[in-house]
Amino acid sequence: MSNPDPFEGQPADKQVPPPPPPGYTPPGYGPPQYGQQPPYGPPATGVGQPGTLVDRFVARLIDGLIVGVVAAIINFILGSMSNSWFLTNFVTAVVSAVLYLGYFAYFESNQGQTLGKQVMKLRVYGPDHASNPTMEQSIRRNIYMGFGILGIVPVVGALIGGLAELAAVILVAANINSDPQRQHWFDKFAGGTQVIKIG
């Protein structure tokens, strides 16, 4: 005897497949089985490990030198055009903050890598661990690079901005060293961005 057709007598646009049997989990759903990797995060071994503190420090150093040279040239030119110490400090603080924050935000959101990260074979991924971070996420994870904007405050602004950046760098280094996924506070502030070693 053949099995009855579950759609027999139903209009074509109303045909609904029968429910799956109890306990059945479609492929790709539910917790990973023994020996399977979950569909998120970096793989357990080899390429795809979270970037180490040393790799990330060297990448930041390279990026800092690149942006620092450009900022110094621009600030020298702008400073030579003004006789006002206050105006020069104001412009220098704004230009430097925009350059540093803009550099990291642009390259990470568009390419997933700054020039320093390319050299060190690192890549920034968004919270989905599959694509580049958005511009907003990249700004949020690098926001401390813009603390130099506090230099617009006369006399003490540069000192306060420098101390704020130093405190942020110490926090970042401590987080990278202690967190299993090497995510610092600003990665979490950005929704869960992550730096991965890709080579």
C-alpha positions in Angstrom: 0.0 0.0 0.0 1.4 3.4 -1.0 1.7 6.3 1.4 -1.1 8.8 1.1 -0.2 12.2 -0.5 -0.2 14.8 2.3 -1.3 17.5 -0.3 -4.2 15.6 -1.8 -7.3 17.6 -1.9 -5.6 20.9 -1.0 -5.4 23.9 -3.5 -1.9 24.4 -4.9 -1.4 27.7 -3.1 -2.4 26.3 0.2 -0.2 23.2 0.2 1.9 23.1 3.4 4.5 20.4 4.0 3.9 18.2 7.1 5.9 19.1 10.2 9.2 17.3 10.8 9.3 14.3 13.1 9.9 15.0 16.8 13.6 15.5 17.6 14.6 16.2 14.0 17.0 19.2 13.6 17.6 20.4 10.0 21.3 20.5 8.9 23.0 23.8 9.9 20.7 24.4 12.9 21.2 23.6 16.5 24.5 23.3 18.5 27.5 22.0 16.6 28.1 18.3 16.8 31.2 16.7 18.2 34.2 17.6 16.0 32.4 20.5 14.2 33.4 24.1 14.4 30.6 26.6 15.2 29.7 28.9 12.3 31.2 32.0 14.1 34.5 33.2 15.4 38.0 32.3 14.3 39.0 28.6 13.7 40.6 26.8 16.6 44.1 26.5 15.0 46.3 27.9 12.3 45.4 31.0 10.2 42.6 32.9 11.8 43.9 33.2 15.3 43.3 36.5 17.1 46.1 39.0 16.6 48.7 39.0 19.4 49.7 42.1 21.3 53.1 42.3 19.7 51.7 42.1 16.1 49.1 44.7 16.8 51.7 47.0 18.5 54.0 46.8 15.5 51.1 47.5 13.2 50.1 50.5 15.2 53.7 51.7 15.3 53.9 51.6 11.5 50.5 53.3 11.1 51.5 55.9 13.7 54.7 56.8 11.9 52.8 57.1 8.5 50.1 59.4 9.9 52.5 61.2 12.2 54.7 62.3 9.3 51.8 63.5 7.3 50.3 65.3 10.3 53.6 67.0 11.1 54.0 68.3 7.6 50.4 69.6 7.4 50.7 71.2 10.9 54.0 72.8 10.0 52.5 74.4 6.9 49.4 75.6 8.7 51.4 76.8 11.7 53.7 78.9 9.5 50.7 80.6 8.0 49.5 82.0 11.4 51.2 84.2 14.0 48.6 83.2 16.7 49.8 80.6 19.2 46.2 79.8 20.2 45.0 79.4 16.6 48.0 77.3 15.7 47.4 74.9 18.7 43.7 74.8 17.9 44.2 73.9 14.2 47.0 71.4 15.0 44.8 69.6 17.5 41.9 69.3 15.2 43.9 68.3 12.1 45.9 65.7 14.0 42.8 64.1 15.6 40.9 64.0 12.3 43.9 62.5 10.5 44.5 59.8 13.0 40.9 58.8 13.5 40.0 59.2 9.8 43.0 57.1 8.7 42.0 54.1 10.8 38.2 54.5 10.2 38.6 54.7 6.4 41.1 51.8 5.9 39.4 49.4 8.4 35.9 50.0 7.1 36.9 49.9 3.4 39.7 47.3 3.3 39.6 45.7 6.7 43.3 46.7 7.1 45.5 49.7 7.6 48.9 49.8 5.9 50.5 48.6 9.2 48.0 45.7 9.5 48.8 44.7 5.9 52.5 44.5 6.8 51.7 42.4 9.9 49.0 40.3 8.1 46.2 41.4 10.4 42.7 42.1 9.5 39.8 43.7 11.4 36.4 42.0 11.2 33.0 43.4 12.2 30.9 41.8 14.9 29.7 39.2 12.4 33.3 37.9 12.1 32.8 37.7 8.3 33.0 41.3 6.9 34.8 44.6 7.4 33.5 46.8 10.3 31.2 49.6 9.3 32.6 53.2 9.4 30.7 53.7 12.7 32.1 50.6 14.2 35.6 51.5 13.1 35.3 55.0 14.5 34.1 53.5 17.8 37.0 51.0 18.1 39.5 53.7 17.3 37.9 56.7 19.1 40.8 57.0 21.5 43.0 58.0 18.6 41.0 61.2 18.5 41.6 62.2 22.2 44.3 64.6 20.9 41.4 67.0 20.1 41.5 68.0 23.7 44.5 70.1 22.7 42.1 72.8 21.6 41.8 73.6 25.4 44.4 76.3 26.1 47.4 75.5 28.2 46.3 72.1 29.7 44.5 70.6 26.8 47.5 68.9 25.2 48.5 67.4 28.5 45.0 66.1 29.3 44.6 64.7 25.7 48.1 63.0 26.0 47.2 61.4 29.3 43.8 60.3 28.0 45.5 58.6 25.0 48.1 57.0 27.3 45.4 55.6 29.6 43.5 54.2 26.6 46.6 52.5 25.2 47.4 50.9 28.6 43.7 49.7 28.8 43.9 48.3 25.3 47.2 46.5 25.9 45.9 45.0 29.2 42.7 43.8 27.5 44.5 42.3 24.5 46.8 40.4 26.9 44.0 39.1 29.2 41.0 38.5 26.8 40.9 35.0 25.2 39.7 36.6 21.9 42.2 39.5 22.2 39.4 42.0 22.1 40.0 45.2 24.0 37.4 47.5 25.6 37.0 49.6 22.4 36.4 46.4 20.3 33.5 45.6 22.6 32.4 49.3 22.5 32.2 48.8 18.7 29.8 45.9 19.1 32.4 43.1 19.1 35.0 43.9 16.4 38.1 41.6 16.3 41.6 41.7 14.8 42.6 38.3 13.2 45.9 37.1 12.0 45.3 36.1 8.4 48.8 34.8 7.4 
